[in-house]
Amino acid sequence: MLKYPLVLVHGVGFHDKFFFVNYWGRIASSIESMGVAISYGNNDAWGTIADSAIFIKEVIDSVLLRTKAEKVNIIAHSRGGLDCRYLISSLGYSDKVASLTTISTPHRGSKCLDPLLAMPDWIVRIVSVFANTYFRILGDRSPQFGIATRELSEISCKDFNEKNPNMDGVYYQSFGSKLRSPFNDILFFFMNLIIQLFDGSNDGVVAFRSMQWTNFREIKPANSKKGLSHADVVDLRRMDRFGFDICAFYKNMIYELAEKGF
């Protein structure tokens, strides 16, 4: 199977596990059934990209020490993909990461968030105080709601990409989906419409054009008239949607990484 250990990294606003709920739904146990051991990124829900990368770095150091492996494979969802790119490029971990697979990651940010950069700092600080307090109670070690949100704007991500290019020796690939209609997922109905106005096709959270990074492939259900949401690709509902076998998709991803020697 995989030559290197696997680390799963969650997106913004969540933790790897909340009580008995796994962020990755049935996906994690499905991968483990293949004989692949999983570790989790342990990044905060609302930490900055830099802080989150440090937490992931600590996990990777622990995994490499425990397994005696030279590198790890990473599969990251949403903002977690940016955390890992920072880890690889800015923290110098290109020699310890064999592959990075990003799922629905906002590599190019969101135009919807650009107005936040123009908001008065006092408004952002007030909102951040409440949000940071709440997420600290839920387990965040260093929540920075205001900064973390602004980091996802299109302007901020453009700067991020210039400072965190792909590194030699790491295999990068990206996946993403889009909703064909706001009715495909009522949970993201309004967000899908708003993002559509600013940024075009999207999965209810991230613009489709923003997900497209190196070696990009679209995640499509069997029913071409339907689309998968930002939550569907990490099995939020614990059920297959529109004929798409989410666990089989991740299993195939593992097989492909193994065939490439990772």
Phi and psi in degrees as a GROMACS rama.xvg file:
@    title "Ramachandran Plot"
@    xaxis  label "Phi"
@    yaxis  label "Psi"
@TYPE xy
-65.3585  138.997  LEU-2
-74.0089  -36.2829  LYS-3
-114.445  152.667  TYR-4
-61.3392  159.493  PRO-5
-112.486  132.875  LEU-6
-119.653  128.318  VAL-7
-100.724  131.926  LEU-8
-122.048  123.288  VAL-9
-81.3106  171.587  HIS-10
-94.4464  -174.255  GLY-11
-70.4663  146.604  VAL-12
87.7333  -0.170822  GLY-13
-138.198  172.536  PHE-14
-120.545  166.726  HIS-15
-57.2281  -45.6758  ASP-16
-139.746  138.144  LYS-17
-122.385  105.377  PHE-18
58.4733  -112.655  PHE-19
-106.052  10.5533  PHE-20
-97.2826  120.092  VAL-21
-89.4906  130.386  ASN-22
-53.187  -33.8158  TYR-23
-93.2187  12.0838  TRP-24
56.0829  -132.182  GLY-25
-80.4308  -9.45578  ARG-26
-61.5453  -45.0663  ILE-27
-60.3924  -50.3152  ALA-28
-66.4084  -31.0578  SER-29
-65.6844  -42.2674  SER-30
-67.5405  -40.4739  ILE-31
-64.0732  -30.4119  GLU-32
-65.8854  -15.0451  SER-33
-86.3115  -2.18198  MET-34
89.7736  14.798  GLY-35
-99.4228  121.78  VAL-36
-78.9493  138.329  ALA-37
-114.175  138.234  ILE-38
-120.17  158.304  SER-39
-115.547  148.714  TYR-40
-63.1317  -28.0534  GLY-41
61.634  25.3021  ASN-42
-80.8468  157.923  ASN-43
-70.2268  161.601  ASP-44
-70.4093  -40.6051  ALA-45
-130.556  40.5988  TRP-46
-83.0153  166.429  GLY-47
-73.4217  164.904  THR-48
-59.0594  -43.9709  ILE-49
-63.6277  -44.8859  ALA-50
-65.8339  -41.3754  ASP-51
-62.9838  -39.2825  SER-52
-61.9966  -36.2474  ALA-53
-66.0059  -41.3842  ILE-54
-63.9185  -40.9336  PHE-55
-66.4563  -38.604  ILE-56
-57.2023  -44.1097  LYS-57
-62.4258  -38.7918  GLU-58
-65.6115  -45.791  VAL-59
-62.0144  -42.5029  ILE-60
-58.1863  -42.1447  ASP-61
-66.6441  -42.5348  SER-62
-63.5174  -44.9173  VAL-63
-65.44  -37.9551  LEU-64
-67.1873  -41.2732  LEU-65
-72.1302  -39.8006  ARG-66
-95.2431  -12.4982  THR-67
64.7095  17.9605  LYS-68
-80.314  160.415  ALA-69
-88.4125  -29.0252  GLU-70
-145.087  174.899  LYS-71
-130.329  159.596  VAL-72
-100.904  142.433  ASN-73
-124.318  133.517  ILE-74
-117.292  119.842  ILE-75
-125.566  137.22  ALA-76
-105.1  140.797  HIS-77
55.5794  -132.853  SER-78
-59.8649  -21.8652  ARG-79
-57.3442  -28.7949  GLY-80
-65.7715  -36.3055  GLY-81
-70.6106  -39.6512  LEU-82
-56.1778  -42.9197  ASP-83
-74.9306  -34.345  CYS-84
-64.462  -38.0657  ARG-85
-64.4515  -43.2312  TYR-86
-55.4739  -47.4141  LEU-87
-69.6346  -46.6876  ILE-88
-86.7365  -50.1616  SER-89
-85.6795  -28.3576  SER-90
-97.7106  1.87765  LEU-91
70.4361  36.5789  GLY-92
-101.998  21.6842  TYR-93
-64.1487  -25.1625  SER-94
-85.7417  -3.2842  ASP-95
-117.11  1.04021  LYS-96
-121.017  117.731  VAL-97
-78.8618  -42.5543  ALA-98
-148.253  148.18  SER-99
-127.294  117.168  LEU-100
-108.578  119.303  THR-101
-105.495  137.569  THR-102
-116.762  115.287  ILE-103
53.4646  42.8134  SER-104
-89.0557  134.546  THR-105
-80.131  67.2127  PRO-106
-57.7163  -33.5023  HIS-107
-107.597  15.5584  ARG-108
72.2695  -169.518  GLY-109
-128.312  126.492  SER-110
-64.3843  -25.2063  LYS-111
-63.6578  -26.7659  CYS-112
-92.9249  -8.66313  LEU-113
-57.574  -36.4337  ASP-114
-60.2472  -22.0222  PRO-115
-62.2527  -30.9111  LEU-116
-66.7427  -22.2526  LEU-117
-95.9609  -5.3522  ALA-118
-72.0778  146.294  MET-119
-58.187  139.348  PRO-120
-59.7217  -32.231  ASP-121
-66.0543  -32.5529  TRP-122
-68.3072  -45.5362  ILE-123
-61.988  -39.4483  VAL-124
-64.9843  -40.7995  ARG-125
-64.079  -47.4751  ILE-126
-62.3671  -40.379  VAL-127
-64.2771  -36.9236  SER-128
-58.6762  -47.2368  VAL-129
-67.7244  -45.6675  PHE-130
-64.5198  -43.6046  ALA-131
-64.5023  -39.1164  ASN-132
-63.5345  -44.8919  THR-133
-61.7281  -46.9577  TYR-134
-76.1533  -23.1463  PHE-135
-67.6473  -38.0759  ARG-136
-62.5252  -35.8785  ILE-137
-80.8596  -3.66519  LEU-138
124.498  -6.53284  GLY-139
-64.7661  139.095  ASP-140
-88.4597  -34.1579  ARG-141
-145.348  65.6023  SER-142
-68.152  136.86  PRO-143
-138.246  69.0395  GLN-144
-53.6394  -48.702  PHE-145
-62.5211  -49.0624  GLY-146
-66.0455  -44.2624  ILE-147
-61.4125  -37.1638  ALA-148
-69.7332  -44.9008  THR-149
-64.3516  -28.9918  ARG-150
-64.5601  -17.1853  GLU-151
-94.6425  3.74255  LEU-152
-71.6765  160.153  SER-153
-62.4045  -40.8817  GLU-154
-63.4539  -45.2938  ILE-155
-65.9603  -39.5823  SER-156
-70.2343  -28.4855  CYS-157
-63.8239  -43.4485  LYS-158
-66.5572  -40.5733  ASP-159
-59.021  -45.2024  PHE-160
-65.023  -34.2053  ASN-161
-68.3594  -33.5356  GLU-162
-89.1367  -15.9556  LYS-163
-129.82  66.15  ASN-164
-72.634  165.319  PRO-165
-59.6007  142.922  ASN-166
-107.213  142.413  MET-167
-60.9242  143.363  ASP-168
93.1839  -10.141  GLY-169
-110.807  132.236  VAL-170
-88.7664  119.697  TYR-171
-106.964  138.14  TYR-172
-148.48  154.36  GLN-173
-137.637  148.243  SER-174
-132.835  155.205  PHE-175
-167.662  161.502  GLY-176
-132.144  173.295  SER-177
-148.056  153.296  LYS-178
-84.219  132.215  LEU-179
-78.5601  -22.1128  ARG-180
-153.292  148.976  SER-181
-59.0072  -23.2354  PRO-182
-80.3743  -7.78428  PHE-183
-63.6692  -29.2603  ASN-184
-150.219  101.083  ASP-185
-60.6288  -28.2341  ILE-186
-57.5864  -31.7481  LEU-187
-113.539  21.6419  PHE-188
-54.0676  -56.7917  PHE-189
-71.7323  -39.7381  PHE-190
-63.1813  -38.5338  MET-191
-61.2879  -43.2106  ASN-192
-65.3695  -42.9835  LEU-193
-65.4545  -46.4114  ILE-194
-65.7949  -33.855  ILE-195
-58.8826  -39.7495  GLN-196
-66.4442  -40.4812  LEU-197
-85.0741  -38.7581  PHE-198
-134.743  4.92937  ASP-199
81.1607  -156.216  GLY-200
-54.319  143.01  SER-201
-158.817  173.662  ASN-202
-103.897  15.5146  ASP-203
98.7569  -10.5585  GLY-204
-138.833  -45.6927  VAL-205
-118.803  136.289  VAL-206
-66.0494  140.435  ALA-207
-59.8515  -39.2121  PHE-208
-67.0422  -25.3669  ARG-209
-77.3471  -26.1641  SER-210
-73.4956  -20.6233  MET-211
-79.8128  106.477  GLN-212
-121.546  -149.473  TRP-213
-65.5602  138.133  THR-214
50.5123  53.5786  ASN-215
-79.0989  140.23  PHE-216
-137.567  137.447  ARG-217
-81.4568  139.953  GLU-218
-93.2331  114.464  ILE-219
-122.557  137.576  LYS-220
-77.9018  167.204  PRO-221
-63.0567  -34.3363  ALA-222
-82.624  106.164  ASN-223
-66.5736  -13.9969  SER-224
-88.0647  -5.49131  LYS-225
-110.944  170.465  LYS-226
-145.734  159.802  GLY-227
-100.959  138.032  LEU-228
-88.2288  175.274  SER-229
-58.7202  -33.0897  HIS-230
-84.2805  -31.3032  ALA-231
-59.433  -35.8459  ASP-232
-75.2761  -5.93375  VAL-233
-122.012  23.2632  VAL-234
59.6596  44.4508  ASP-235
-55.9919  -42.7852  LEU-236
-87.5479  -3.08536  ARG-237
57.7803  39.6614  ARG-238
-157.631  149.127  MET-239
-71.3816  144.13  ASP-240
-116.852  129.735  ARG-241
54.127  37.4733  PHE-242
78.7288  10.3991  GLY-243
-98.26  120.034  PHE-244
-86.6147  96.8499  ASP-245
-65.2156  -37.2895  ILE-246
-68.2699  -38.918  CYS-247
-64.5328  -35.4742  ALA-248
-60.8083  -46.2673  PHE-249
-71.2872  -35.8695  TYR-250
-61.8351  -42.205  LYS-251
-63.9969  -36.678  ASN-252
-60.884  -42.6039  MET-253
-63.4766  -44.5512  ILE-254
-59.6676  -42.6525  TYR-255
-64.627  -41.3673  GLU-256
-63.9154  -39.1108  LEU-257
-65.4283  -40.9797  ALA-258
-64.3611  -29.3255  GLU-259
-82.3929  -1.48864  LYS-260
91.2869  15.1123  GLY-261
